[in-house]
């Protein structure tokens, strides 16, 4: 099977496996305890109905996305002027501007934009979203202005490019490709993904804003998601239960190692403007929020390796019914080592891709790389990558060991 991702064998393989009664009882009992703890956590840290609103109120005016009266109308580009020379910023000479037709305005409005907006390929007919700032009602006119001078009109500035159509066709293409190739398994995977998104948006985020402990919320959220996702996507079976047990063990290990690493590294958890804005919304523990992010970040790849290892043991057991548990464990671990290597590459290069601009900026600095690694922004990502990788690697032998205990050797036939 190598490092492949064949996560589910035929149901006939499951029927061929002899299941150890003691190991099965222990497994189901442990999962029952985990489920009970998850339900208790959901209830204990259930956010108040006004948790998000109260958190925003604590931030006062900072909780508002824009000043009162500011709106975000959409418009259609009718003309694009060339990019400005030099640093690419508008200089008032008419370069790097968009002429946008906005509903309610008799003439197209002229909006200065940075040069890189022009470079994105905008052309007449494209839609953009503008920020409209209303004129100040009580603002006094300039001292040298005529007494009958009318009030200035509303101001417009570029806010974003309308990308709804692109996102829509990409989403539809994703759904079609998954359904055509993965069929019902892909359908259930997408339903599971939607459920995970609901847990994050409607429970985890409000609970964090309500002041619940970050790592505990991550454990409860991850456990709740995995209980539904694994059984819905891969079916109700002891093989899935084995993968679930290995996933939960990996989640707990990741959380524990993450807490120790974050405290030892004295990471703050605020690396950009978003964190600084959020810090005005209340007394949030950003180090705990970073711990929550560590657990959630490793959830997908962790689930991938545990499912693969459980399936590997089941397949090996079906092929060698009389082989000892130690032999099955050793064979499955050879598969697991290949999978570990490929998954670690995935984690590291995924970060390189998302942080490419930052890494390019650091590359041109005149400071040694090792010195830059200790900065908050880079150290946070290094810790995130290493912690999730350690949890992932440890989950492989744990899941493989549980699966080898569950899938017992076949008894020799009676003579």
ROVOTI-183014 format. One record per residue (C-alpha): x, y negated, z negated; residue number from 0; residue in one letter. Coordinates in nm, 4 decimals, padded with zeros to 6 digits. Each point is the difference from the previous one (the first is absolute). Layout:
BEGIN
+----------+----------+----------+-----+---------+
|        x |        y |        z | num | residuo |
+----------+----------+----------+-----+---------+
|        X |        Y |        Z | NUM |       a |
...
+----------+----------+----------+-----+---------+
% end
This chain:
BEGIN
+----------+----------+----------+-----+---------+
|        x |        y |        z | num | residuo |
+----------+----------+----------+-----+---------+
|  00.0000 |  00.0000 |  00.0000 |   0 |       x |
|  00.3033 | -00.2304 | -00.0451 |   1 |       x |
| -00.0841 | -00.3570 | -00.0766 |   2 |       x |
| -00.3297 |  00.0188 |  00.1818 |   3 |       x |
| -00.3238 | -00.1412 | -00.1316 |   4 |       x |
| -00.2342 |  00.2920 |  00.0559 |   5 |       x |
| -00.1945 | -00.0593 | -00.3177 |   6 |       x |
| -00.2771 |  00.2508 |  00.0361 |   7 |       x |
| -00.0047 |  00.3575 |  00.1122 |   8 |       x |
| -00.3043 |  00.2011 |  00.0967 |   9 |       x |
| -00.2458 |  00.1028 | -00.2690 |  10 |       x |
|  00.0961 |  00.3616 |  00.0665 |  11 |       x |
|  00.3433 | -00.0660 | -00.1500 |  12 |       x |
| -00.1604 | -00.1215 | -00.3233 |  13 |       x |
| -00.2038 |  00.3185 | -00.0202 |  14 |       x |
|  00.3139 |  00.2157 |  00.0313 |  15 |       x |
|  00.1756 | -00.1598 | -00.2981 |  16 |       x |
| -00.0077 |  00.1760 | -00.3360 |  17 |       x |
| -00.0481 | -00.2633 | -00.2683 |  18 |       x |
|  00.1585 |  00.0334 | -00.3429 |  19 |       x |
| -00.2812 | -00.0250 | -00.2532 |  20 |       x |
|  00.2003 | -00.1582 | -00.2814 |  21 |       x |
|  00.1653 | -00.2531 |  00.2296 |  22 |       x |
| -00.3343 | -00.0831 |  00.1616 |  23 |       x |
| -00.1643 | -00.0575 | -00.3380 |  24 |       x |
|  00.2854 | -00.2226 | -00.1145 |  25 |       x |
| -00.0092 | -00.1968 |  00.3262 |  26 |       x |
| -00.3745 | -00.0637 | -00.0075 |  27 |       x |
|  00.0114 | -00.0866 | -00.3692 |  28 |       x |
|  00.2781 | -00.2531 |  00.0583 |  29 |       x |
| -00.1902 | -00.1554 |  00.2900 |  30 |       x |
| -00.3121 | -00.0147 | -00.2188 |  31 |       x |
|  00.1936 | -00.1917 | -00.2634 |  32 |       x |
|  00.1386 | -00.2341 |  00.2678 |  33 |       x |
| -00.3496 | -00.0599 |  00.1391 |  34 |       x |
| -00.1372 | -00.0717 | -00.3475 |  35 |       x |
|  00.2844 | -00.2427 | -00.0705 |  36 |       x |
| -00.0660 | -00.1699 |  00.3340 |  37 |       x |
| -00.3708 | -00.0444 | -00.0757 |  38 |       x |
|  00.0796 | -00.1330 | -00.3477 |  39 |       x |
|  00.2486 | -00.2458 |  00.1501 |  40 |       x |
| -00.2556 | -00.1180 |  00.2548 |  41 |       x |
| -00.2480 | -00.0687 | -00.2785 |  42 |       x |
|  00.2417 | -00.1543 | -00.2510 |  43 |       x |
|  00.1560 | -00.2381 |  00.2503 |  44 |       x |
| -00.3150 | -00.0600 |  00.2025 |  45 |       x |
|  00.0278 | -00.3694 |  00.0876 |  46 |       x |
| -00.2652 | -00.2447 | -00.1071 |  47 |       x |
| -00.2358 | -00.1070 |  00.2774 |  48 |       x |
|  00.1459 | -00.3501 | -00.0100 |  49 |       x |
|  00.3643 |  00.1055 | -00.0397 |  50 |       x |
|  00.1118 | -00.1507 |  00.3301 |  51 |       x |
| -00.1964 | -00.3205 | -00.0569 |  52 |       x |
|  00.1343 | -00.0422 | -00.3528 |  53 |       x |
|  00.3532 |  00.0550 |  00.1221 |  54 |       x |
| -00.0506 | -00.2658 |  00.2654 |  55 |       x |
| -00.1459 | -00.2406 | -00.2570 |  56 |       x |
|  00.3127 |  00.0367 | -00.2112 |  57 |       x |
|  00.1935 | -00.1318 |  00.2938 |  58 |       x |
| -00.2127 | -00.3102 |  00.0367 |  59 |       x |
|  00.0437 | -00.1767 |  00.3321 |  60 |       x |
|  00.2733 |  00.2435 |  00.1047 |  61 |       x |
| -00.2662 |  00.2711 |  00.0362 |  62 |       x |
| -00.1549 | -00.1884 |  00.2892 |  63 |       x |
|  00.1270 |  00.1049 |  00.3413 |  64 |       x |
| -00.0407 | -00.3558 |  00.1274 |  65 |       x |
| -00.1077 | -00.3377 | -00.1294 |  66 |       x |
| -00.3732 | -00.0727 | -00.0224 |  67 |       x |
| -00.1424 | -00.0942 |  00.3360 |  68 |       x |
|  00.2751 |  00.1663 |  00.2026 |  69 |       x |
| -00.1368 |  00.2385 |  00.2626 |  70 |       x |
|  00.1537 |  00.2399 |  00.2506 |  71 |       x |
| -00.1747 | -00.0338 |  00.3361 |  72 |       x |
|  00.0947 |  00.2064 |  00.3022 |  73 |       x |
|  00.0705 | -00.1529 |  00.3379 |  74 |       x |
|  00.1098 |  00.0873 |  00.3510 |  75 |       x |
|  00.3327 | -00.1196 |  00.1392 |  76 |       x |
| -00.0374 | -00.2107 |  00.3136 |  77 |       x |
|  00.3625 | -00.1088 |  00.0368 |  78 |       x |
|  00.3404 |  00.0990 | -00.1386 |  79 |       x |
|  00.2898 | -00.2443 |  00.0184 |  80 |       x |
|  00.3599 |  00.1286 |  00.0141 |  81 |       x |
|  00.2049 |  00.0742 | -00.3054 |  82 |       x |
|  00.2016 | -00.2840 | -00.1486 |  83 |       x |
|  00.3756 |  00.0062 |  00.0356 |  84 |       x |
|  00.2385 |  00.0248 | -00.2938 |  85 |       x |
| -00.1463 |  00.1508 | -00.3152 |  86 |       x |
| -00.3348 |  00.0648 |  00.1669 |  87 |       x |
| -00.2009 | -00.2294 | -00.2264 |  88 |       x |
| -00.2451 | -00.2500 |  00.1453 |  89 |       x |
|  00.1616 | -00.3413 |  00.0344 |  90 |       x |
| -00.3059 | -00.2027 |  00.0993 |  91 |       x |
|  00.0940 | -00.0110 |  00.3678 |  92 |       x |
| -00.2778 |  00.2375 |  00.1041 |  93 |       x |
|  00.2048 |  00.3174 |  00.0141 |  94 |       x |
| -00.0885 |  00.3159 | -00.1973 |  95 |       x |
| -00.3691 | -00.0848 | -00.0166 |  96 |       x |
| -00.3262 |  00.1810 |  00.0642 |  97 |       x |
| -00.3048 | -00.1712 |  00.1471 |  98 |       x |
| -00.2924 |  00.1827 | -00.1562 |  99 |       x |
| -00.3702 | -00.0321 |  00.0752 | 100 |       x |
| -00.1873 |  00.0119 | -00.3310 | 101 |       x |
| -00.3773 |  00.0085 | -00.0355 | 102 |       x |
| -00.1322 | -00.3363 | -00.1139 | 103 |       x |
|  00.2903 | -00.1991 |  00.1429 | 104 |       x |
| -00.0618 | -00.1878 |  00.3266 | 105 |       x |
|  00.3603 |  00.0349 |  00.1171 | 106 |       x |
|  00.2655 |  00.2664 | -00.0542 | 107 |       x |
|  00.2021 | -00.0581 | -00.3157 | 108 |       x |
|  00.3784 | -00.0125 |  00.0259 | 109 |       x |
|  00.1710 |  00.2196 | -00.2568 | 110 |       x |
|  00.3809 | -00.0066 | -00.0516 | 111 |       x |
|  00.1462 |  00.3456 | -00.0627 | 112 |       x |
|  00.3482 |  00.1406 | -00.0688 | 113 |       x |
|  00.1936 |  00.1179 |  00.3010 | 114 |       x |
| -00.0309 |  00.3682 | -00.0898 | 115 |       x |
| -00.3792 | -00.0263 |  00.0330 | 116 |       x |
|  00.0469 | -00.1113 |  00.3609 | 117 |       x |
|  00.2489 |  00.2843 |  00.0505 | 118 |       x |
| -00.2631 |  00.2579 | -00.1002 | 119 |       x |
| -00.1534 | -00.0345 |  00.3448 | 120 |       x |
| -00.3123 | -00.2044 | -00.0705 | 121 |       x |
| -00.1782 | -00.1116 |  00.3158 | 122 |       x |
| -00.3210 | -00.1811 |  00.0954 | 123 |       x |
| -00.2998 |  00.2134 | -00.0872 | 124 |       x |
|  00.1533 |  00.1450 | -00.3179 | 125 |       x |
| -00.1786 | -00.0693 | -00.3267 | 126 |       x |
|  00.1622 | -00.1485 | -00.3098 | 127 |       x |
| -00.1185 | -00.0811 | -00.3486 | 128 |       x |
|  00.0591 | -00.3555 | -00.1167 | 129 |       x |
| -00.0072 | -00.1653 | -00.3385 | 130 |       x |
| -00.2299 | -00.3012 | -00.0044 | 131 |       x |
|  00.0606 | -00.2579 | -00.2707 | 132 |       x |
| -00.2888 | -00.2443 | -00.0405 | 133 |       x |
|  00.0733 | -00.3719 | -00.0107 | 134 |       x |
|  00.0243 | -00.1471 | -00.3510 | 135 |       x |
| -00.3306 | -00.1712 | -00.0738 | 136 |       x |
|  00.1285 | -00.2531 | -00.2485 | 137 |       x |
|  00.3503 | -00.0511 |  00.1339 | 138 |       x |
|  00.0705 | -00.3785 |  00.0269 | 139 |       x |
|  00.1046 | -00.1250 |  00.3466 | 140 |       x |
|  00.3524 | -00.1301 |  00.0507 | 141 |       x |
|  00.0560 | -00.3540 | -00.1260 | 142 |       x |
|  00.0677 | -00.1383 |  00.3488 | 143 |       x |
| -00.2927 |  00.1815 |  00.1634 | 144 |       x |
| -00.3025 | -00.1932 |  00.1309 | 145 |       x |
| -00.2993 | -00.0032 | -00.2329 | 146 |       x |
| -00.2199 |  00.1708 |  00.2598 | 147 |       x |
|  00.2489 |  00.2813 |  00.0669 | 148 |       x |
| -00.1870 |  00.3370 | -00.0024 | 149 |       x |
|  00.1037 |  00.2825 | -00.2286 | 150 |       x |
|  00.2513 |  00.2444 |  00.1413 | 151 |       x |
| -00.1322 |  00.3287 |  00.1407 | 152 |       x |
|  00.0590 |  00.3520 | -00.1217 | 153 |       x |
|  00.3475 |  00.1445 |  00.0341 | 154 |       x |
|  00.0739 |  00.3355 |  00.1653 | 155 |       x |
|  00.2995 |  00.2259 | -00.0444 | 156 |       x |
|  00.0893 |  00.3480 |  00.1235 | 157 |       x |
| -00.0923 |  00.2792 | -00.2415 | 158 |       x |
|  00.0107 |  00.3302 |  00.1905 | 159 |       x |
| -00.0486 |  00.1678 |  00.3348 | 160 |       x |
| -00.3257 |  00.1901 |  00.0438 | 161 |       x |
|  00.1089 |  00.3645 |  00.0222 | 162 |       x |
| -00.3358 |  00.1678 | -00.0619 | 163 |       x |
| -00.0211 |  00.1551 |  00.3458 | 164 |       x |
|  00.3501 |  00.1499 | -00.0220 | 165 |       x |
| -00.0627 |  00.1453 | -00.3447 | 166 |       x |
| -00.3351 |  00.1384 |  00.1151 | 167 |       x |
|  00.1316 |  00.1890 |  00.3032 | 168 |       x |
|  00.2947 |  00.1333 | -00.1993 | 169 |       x |
| -00.2352 |  00.1259 | -00.2721 | 170 |       x |
| -00.2270 |  00.1623 |  00.2570 | 171 |       x |
|  00.2989 |  00.1590 |  00.1744 | 172 |       x |
|  00.1205 |  00.1374 | -00.3331 | 173 |       x |
| -00.3401 |  00.1506 | -00.0786 | 174 |       x |
| -00.0353 |  00.1539 |  00.3463 | 175 |       x |
|  00.3501 |  00.1497 |  00.0006 | 176 |       x |
| -00.0425 |  00.1471 | -00.3486 | 177 |       x |
| -00.3425 |  00.1475 |  00.0780 | 178 |       x |
|  00.1030 |  00.1439 |  00.3374 | 179 |       x |
|  00.3201 |  00.1614 | -00.1250 | 180 |       x |
| -00.0713 |  00.0795 | -00.3668 | 181 |       x |
| -00.3777 |  00.0417 |  00.0382 | 182 |       x |
| -00.1834 |  00.0686 | -00.3271 | 183 |       x |
|  00.3234 | -00.0019 | -00.1975 | 184 |       x |
|  00.0731 | -00.3474 |  00.1338 | 185 |       x |
| -00.3543 | -00.1151 | -00.0750 | 186 |       x |
|  00.0278 |  00.1079 | -00.3624 | 187 |       x |
|  00.3431 | -00.1628 | -00.0208 | 188 |       x |
| -00.1480 | -00.3323 |  00.1115 | 189 |       x |
| -00.2859 |  00.0350 | -00.2499 | 190 |       x |
|  00.2585 |  00.0686 | -00.2691 | 191 |       x |
|  00.1980 | -00.3042 |  00.1070 | 192 |       x |
| -00.3131 | -00.2131 | -00.0276 | 193 |       x |
| -00.0654 |  00.1377 | -00.3487 | 194 |       x |
|  00.3547 | -00.0828 | -00.1059 | 195 |       x |
| -00.0427 | -00.3530 |  00.1279 | 196 |       x |
| -00.3219 | -00.0391 | -00.2000 | 197 |       x |
|  00.1703 |  00.1188 | -00.3195 | 198 |       x |
|  00.2832 | -00.2484 |  00.0497 | 199 |       x |
| -00.2223 | -00.2967 |  00.0917 | 200 |       x |
| -00.2958 |  00.0513 | -00.2319 | 201 |       x |
|  00.1653 |  00.1572 | -00.3068 | 202 |       x |
|  00.3794 | -00.0247 | -00.0096 | 203 |       x |
|  00.0421 | -00.3656 |  00.0978 | 204 |       x |
| -00.2827 | -00.1309 | -00.2252 | 205 |       x |
|  00.1314 |  00.2141 | -00.2883 | 206 |       x |
|  00.3478 | -00.1495 |  00.0416 | 207 |       x |
| -00.1450 | -00.3516 |  00.0141 | 208 |       x |
| -00.1989 |  00.0843 | -00.3133 | 209 |       x |
|  00.3237 |  00.0647 | -00.1891 | 210 |       x |
|  00.0062 |  00.3822 | -00.0016 | 211 |       x |
|  00.3499 |  00.1570 | -00.0287 | 212 |       x |
|  00.1513 |  00.0234 |  00.3461 | 213 |       x |
|  00.1618 |  00.3452 | -00.0153 | 214 |       x |
| -00.3039 |  00.1574 | -00.1677 | 215 |       x |
| -00.2274 | -00.1487 |  00.2655 | 216 |       x |
|  00.2306 |  00.1378 |  00.2704 | 217 |       x |
| -00.0116 |  00.3497 | -00.1512 | 218 |       x |
| -00.3790 | -00.0032 | -00.0241 | 219 |       x |
| -00.0447 | -00.1438 |  00.3493 | 220 |       x |
|  00.2457 |  00.2420 |  00.1599 | 221 |       x |
| -00.1537 |  00.2985 | -00.1784 | 222 |       x |
| -00.3558 | -00.0987 |  00.0962 | 223 |       x |
|  00.1024 | -00.0497 |  00.3626 | 224 |       x |
|  00.1890 |  00.3286 |  00.0200 | 225 |       x |
| -00.2810 |  00.2071 | -00.1549 | 226 |       x |
| -00.2370 | -00.1163 |  00.2745 | 227 |       x |
|  00.2465 | -00.0295 |  00.2885 | 228 |       x |
|  00.1604 |  00.3417 | -00.0323 | 229 |       x |
| -00.3171 |  00.2026 | -00.0507 | 230 |       x |
| -00.1936 | -00.1928 |  00.2644 | 231 |       x |
|  00.2765 |  00.0211 |  00.2607 | 232 |       x |
|  00.1430 |  00.3455 | -00.0688 | 233 |       x |
| -00.2941 |  00.1837 | -00.1542 | 234 |       x |
| -00.0773 |  00.1539 | -00.3375 | 235 |       x |
|  00.2609 |  00.2691 | -00.0558 | 236 |       x |
|  00.2725 |  00.1027 | -00.2401 | 237 |       x |
|  00.2542 | -00.1072 |  00.2584 | 238 |       x |
| -00.1393 | -00.3537 | -00.0037 | 239 |       x |
| -00.0160 |  00.0119 | -00.3807 | 240 |       x |
|  00.3681 |  00.0957 | -00.0047 | 241 |       x |
|  00.0884 | -00.2962 |  00.2178 | 242 |       x |
| -00.2136 | -00.2254 | -00.2193 | 243 |       x |
|  00.1814 |  00.1181 | -00.3135 | 244 |       x |
|  00.3369 | -00.0680 |  00.1630 | 245 |       x |
| -00.1178 | -00.3425 |  00.1158 | 246 |       x |
| -00.1189 | -00.0994 | -00.3469 | 247 |       x |
|  00.3274 |  00.1214 | -00.1502 | 248 |       x |
|  00.1902 | -00.2091 |  00.2540 | 249 |       x |
| -00.2158 | -00.3033 | -00.0774 | 250 |       x |
|  00.0679 |  00.0292 | -00.3723 | 251 |       x |
|  00.3737 |  00.0432 |  00.0566 | 252 |       x |
|  00.0099 | -00.2985 |  00.2358 | 253 |       x |
| -00.1839 | -00.2154 | -00.2531 | 254 |       x |
|  00.2272 |  00.1042 | -00.2869 | 255 |       x |
|  00.3248 | -00.0487 |  00.1920 | 256 |       x |
| -00.1328 | -00.3282 |  00.1369 | 257 |       x |
| -00.0748 | -00.1431 | -00.3449 | 258 |       x |
|  00.3507 |  00.0854 | -00.1201 | 259 |       x |
|  00.1659 | -00.1403 |  00.3132 | 260 |       x |
| -00.1998 | -00.3253 |  00.0005 | 261 |       x |
|  00.0817 | -00.0727 | -00.3624 | 262 |       x |
|  00.3651 |  00.0926 |  00.0396 | 263 |       x |
|  00.0340 | -00.2213 |  00.3099 | 264 |       x |
| -00.1945 | -00.2867 | -00.1660 | 265 |       x |
| -00.2011 | -00.0519 |  00.3163 | 266 |       x |
| -00.2530 | -00.2826 | -00.0144 | 267 |       x |
| -00.2437 |  00.1168 |  00.2665 | 268 |       x |
| -00.0350 | -00.3402 |  00.1690 | 269 |       x |
|  00.1963 | -00.0345 |  00.3231 | 270 |       x |
| -00.2062 | -00.2256 |  00.2246 | 271 |       x |
| -00.2580 | -00.2753 |  00.0102 | 272 |       x |
| -00.2895 |  00.2445 | -00.0386 | 273 |       x |
|  00.1294 |  00.1135 | -00.3382 | 274 |       x |
|  00.0527 | -00.3588 | -00.1128 | 275 |       x |
| -00.3568 | -00.0906 |  00.0954 | 276 |       x |
| -00.1382 |  00.3088 | -00.1737 | 277 |       x |
|  00.1930 | -00.0878 | -00.3159 | 278 |       x |
| -00.2223 | -00.3082 | -00.0378 | 279 |       x |
| -00.3132 |  00.2147 | -00.0198 | 280 |       x |
|  00.0631 |  00.1324 | -00.3500 | 281 |       x |
|  00.2457 |  00.1763 | -00.2291 | 282 |       x |
|  00.0838 |  00.2933 |  00.2282 | 283 |       x |
|  00.2853 |  00.2409 | -00.0730 | 284 |       x |
|  00.1830 | -00.0059 |  00.3327 | 285 |       x |
|  00.2483 |  00.2663 | -00.1020 | 286 |       x |
| -00.2930 |  00.2335 | -00.0695 | 287 |       x |
| -00.1533 | -00.0982 |  00.3341 | 288 |       x |
|  00.3267 |  00.0968 |  00.1674 | 289 |       x |
| -00.0203 |  00.3364 | -00.1763 | 290 |       x |
| -00.3495 |  00.0419 |  00.1409 | 291 |       x |
|  00.1308 | -00.0813 |  00.3469 | 292 |       x |
|  00.2730 |  00.2646 | -00.0362 | 293 |       x |
| -00.2557 |  00.2736 | -00.0628 | 294 |       x |
| -00.2368 | -00.1028 |  00.2791 | 295 |       x |
|  00.2845 | -00.0482 |  00.2502 | 296 |       x |
|  00.1126 |  00.3609 | -00.0336 | 297 |       x |
| -00.3451 |  00.1573 |  00.0004 | 298 |       x |
| -00.0270 |  00.0787 |  00.3712 | 299 |       x |
|  00.3365 |  00.1675 |  00.0525 | 300 |       x |
| -00.0330 |  00.1819 | -00.3330 | 301 |       x |
| -00.3295 |  00.1515 |  00.1104 | 302 |       x |
|  00.1582 |  00.0976 |  00.3307 | 303 |       x |
|  00.2824 |  00.2034 | -00.1516 | 304 |       x |
| -00.2172 |  00.1738 | -00.2598 | 305 |       x |
| -00.2542 |  00.1117 |  00.2586 | 306 |       x |
|  00.2801 |  00.1265 |  00.2220 | 307 |       x |
|  00.1633 |  00.1959 | -00.2817 | 308 |       x |
| -00.3234 |  00.1601 | -00.1123 | 309 |       x |
| -00.0768 |  00.1042 |  00.3595 | 310 |       x |
|  00.3547 |  00.1299 |  00.0446 | 311 |       x |
| -00.0307 |  00.2280 | -00.3036 | 312 |       x |
| -00.3392 |  00.1285 |  00.1164 | 313 |       x |
|  00.1324 |  00.0767 |  00.3465 | 314 |       x |
|  00.3110 |  00.1708 | -00.1351 | 315 |       x |
| -00.2044 |  00.2045 | -00.2423 | 316 |       x |
| -00.2364 |  00.1096 |  00.2778 | 317 |       x |
|  00.3004 |  00.1038 |  00.2099 | 318 |       x |
|  00.1718 |  00.1794 | -00.2918 | 319 |       x |
| -00.2704 |  00.1263 | -00.2377 | 320 |       x |
|  00.2378 |  00.2100 | -00.2091 | 321 |       x |
|  00.2854 | -00.2508 | -00.0312 | 322 |       x |
|  00.0847 | -00.1163 | -00.3510 | 323 |       x |
| -00.0905 | -00.3454 | -00.1240 | 324 |       x |
|  00.3664 | -00.1041 | -00.0156 | 325 |       x |
|  00.0506 |  00.0984 |  00.3645 | 326 |       x |
| -00.3090 | -00.1913 |  00.1132 | 327 |       x |
|  00.1121 | -00.3021 | -00.2023 | 328 |       x |
|  00.3469 |  00.0068 |  00.1573 | 329 |       x |
| -00.1400 |  00.0261 |  00.3538 | 330 |       x |
| -00.2489 | -00.2804 | -00.0548 | 331 |       x |
|  00.2679 | -00.2234 | -00.1477 | 332 |       x |
|  00.2006 |  00.0318 |  00.3200 | 333 |       x |
| -00.2990 | -00.1503 |  00.1778 | 334 |       x |
| -00.0355 | -00.2578 | -00.2755 | 335 |       x |
|  00.3600 | -00.1178 |  00.0327 | 336 |       x |
| -00.0518 | -00.0724 |  00.3685 | 337 |       x |
| -00.3188 | -00.1865 | -00.0798 | 338 |       x |
|  00.1689 | -00.1989 | -00.2765 | 339 |       x |
|  00.2708 | -00.1164 |  00.2386 | 340 |       x |
| -00.2438 | -00.1137 |  00.2694 | 341 |       x |
| -00.2279 | -00.1706 | -00.2535 | 342 |       x |
|  00.2836 | -00.1964 | -00.1574 | 343 |       x |
|  00.0923 | -00.1268 |  00.3454 | 344 |       x |
| -00.3630 | -00.1055 |  00.0405 | 345 |       x |
| -00.0036 | -00.1970 | -00.3251 | 346 |       x |
|  00.3289 | -00.1789 |  00.0610 | 347 |       x |
| -00.0579 | -00.0901 |  00.3641 | 348 |       x |
| -00.3557 | -00.1111 | -00.0732 | 349 |       x |
|  00.1460 | -00.2592 | -00.2353 | 350 |       x |
|  00.2636 | -00.1028 |  00.2546 | 351 |       x |
| -00.2733 | -00.0590 |  00.2544 | 352 |       x |
| -00.2188 | -00.2083 | -00.2297 | 353 |       x |
|  00.2929 | -00.2041 | -00.1371 | 354 |       x |
|  00.1886 | -00.0463 |  00.3273 | 355 |       x |
| -00.0094 | -00.3813 | -00.0056 | 356 |       x |
|  00.1172 | -00.0128 | -00.3623 | 357 |       x |
|  00.2830 |  00.2432 |  00.0726 | 358 |       x |
|  00.1099 | -00.2074 |  00.2997 | 359 |       x |
|  00.0071 | -00.3086 | -00.2201 | 360 |       x |
|  00.2094 |  00.1784 | -00.2607 | 361 |       x |
|  00.2340 |  00.1248 |  00.2726 | 362 |       x |
|  00.1041 | -00.3541 |  00.0933 | 363 |       x |
|  00.0653 | -00.1080 | -00.3596 | 364 |       x |
|  00.3618 | -00.0262 | -00.1085 | 365 |       x |
| -00.0481 |  00.2070 | -00.3156 | 366 |       x |
|  00.0819 |  00.3712 | -00.0416 | 367 |       x |
| -00.2926 |  00.2383 |  00.0456 | 368 |       x |
|  00.0450 |  00.1491 | -00.3466 | 369 |       x |
| -00.0440 | -00.3445 | -00.1525 | 370 |       x |
| -00.3179 | -00.0594 |  00.1989 | 371 |       x |
| -00.1433 |  00.3354 | -00.1095 | 372 |       x |
| -00.0327 | -00.1337 | -00.3539 | 373 |       x |
| -00.2362 | -00.2791 |  00.1042 | 374 |       x |
| -00.3616 |  00.0420 | -00.1086 | 375 |       x |
| -00.1384 |  00.0523 |  00.3490 | 376 |       x |
|  00.2485 |  00.2638 |  00.1154 | 377 |       x |
|  00.0384 |  00.1722 | -00.3373 | 378 |       x |
| -00.3769 |  00.0429 | -00.0216 | 379 |       x |
| -00.0097 |  00.1799 |  00.3336 | 380 |       x |
|  00.3023 |  00.2144 | -00.0835 | 381 |       x |
| -00.1581 |  00.1061 | -00.3281 | 382 |       x |
| -00.3318 |  00.0667 |  00.1750 | 383 |       x |
|  00.1670 |  00.2176 |  00.2638 | 384 |       x |
|  00.2172 |  00.1959 | -00.2436 | 385 |       x |
| -00.2738 |  00.0566 | -00.2588 | 386 |       x |
| -00.2542 |  00.1246 |  00.2531 | 387 |       x |
|  00.2650 |  00.2185 |  00.1626 | 388 |       x |
|  00.0951 |  00.1586 | -00.3331 | 389 |       x |
| -00.3654 |  00.0724 | -00.0794 | 390 |       x |
| -00.0473 |  00.1477 |  00.3468 | 391 |       x |
|  00.3070 |  00.2244 | -00.0239 | 392 |       x |
| -00.0976 |  00.1319 | -00.3442 | 393 |       x |
| -00.3558 |  00.0716 |  00.1175 | 394 |       x |
|  00.1291 |  00.2494 |  00.2584 | 395 |       x |
|  00.1393 |  00.2653 | -00.2389 | 396 |       x |
| -00.2890 | -00.0608 | -00.2419 | 397 |       x |
| -00.2625 |  00.0619 |  00.2670 | 398 |       x |
|  00.1933 |  00.2922 |  00.1438 | 399 |       x |
|  00.0354 |  00.1582 | -00.3434 | 400 |       x |
| -00.3701 | -00.0370 | -00.0779 | 401 |       x |
| -00.0937 |  00.1451 |  00.3388 | 402 |       x |
|  00.2376 |  00.2953 | -00.0442 | 403 |       x |
| -00.1611 |  00.0769 | -00.3369 | 404 |       x |
| -00.3522 | -00.0244 |  00.1391 | 405 |       x |
|  00.0628 |  00.2081 |  00.3145 | 406 |       x |
|  00.0962 |  00.3256 | -00.1698 | 407 |       x |
|  00.1608 |  00.3023 |  00.1712 | 408 |       x |
| -00.2370 |  00.2642 |  00.1267 | 409 |       x |
| -00.0215 |  00.3089 | -00.2171 | 410 |       x |
|  00.1485 |  00.3150 |  00.1570 | 411 |       x |
| -00.2664 |  00.2373 |  00.1294 | 412 |       x |
| -00.0922 |  00.2875 | -00.2262 | 413 |       x |
|  00.1351 |  00.3346 |  00.1153 | 414 |       x |
+----------+----------+----------+-----+---------+
% end
